[in-house]
Amino acid sequence: MNLSKIKLSQLRTLVAIADCGNFSEAALTLNITQSTVSHAIATLEDELGITLLQRGRHGARLTPVGDRITAHARAMLGLLDTIGSEANQARGVQGGSLRIASFRSVATHVLPGAIARLHRRYPTIAISVHEMDELHQLKQALVKGEVDLCVAETIAGDDVESLIIFEDDYVALLPPGYQPQGSTLTLDELRQRPIIGSSHSSCGLRIRTVLGAQDQPLEIAYCIRHDSSMVAMVQKGLGIAILPRLAAQPVPSEVQICSLPFPISRPIGATILKDALHTPALYAFLDALRETGEFSHIRAV
């Protein structure tokens, strides 16, 4: 047994499986693939020479020795967090500030969880959130130094770098009384009603590209700027709206939400300037953004 080969990522994986009860949920929580989770546990068990988990049809449960080792793993990861906190304090995280640019949907459904996690560790960091509509507005604010980072759809460019947190899939909102054949809308069903789409440059282009690529291309009948207005039009029976799942929330009770007959999503994450001098507060926030449990919940909706 060579303990020097054991990695912290393997211990995090073990703890995640113990918390979630199965490999697939643990993969979502850690934002990695299920095969990576399986490999991490198999390698850890091989290094230790013991069975940590009993696999079954209904998930995975710890063996008695696995339970004891998981308790030690939690303690080790806790100490690592303590080391990080001490180092962050020494670098001046306490009392820092952070300016974040974001879309309304992300600011509503993603940022609160990350900010809450950050403030549990560093309650004195001051946060300001600037909501913007267009991707080019976010990048302009970032390049001009008006904000420290963007948390929204990730931004491309040689002067920036992005951390993708999850893919926000697009869905169809169906008007009251509309009865689809299944949980996934068919192309024929989509053609039965006018399509309501976003007038935002990136979102609208993404939808129009996918609709135009069908064997019988579809067109957007209504281009609407605000997500809430799109939802209101669906409520009034004016058509079927196509928009990101985050942007659709909250969905009124009389409006149905349905999967689309084609794959379409937008990458959500954090974007920062590549060559800028970033503050400790920014790195502390990125850690909170990676770790917040809000992302696994959103992906599973």
Order of alpha helices (4+ residues) and beta strands (2+ residues): alpha-alpha-alpha-beta-beta-alpha-beta-alpha-alpha-beta-alpha-beta-beta-alpha-beta-alpha-beta-alpha-beta-alpha-beta-beta-alpha-alpha
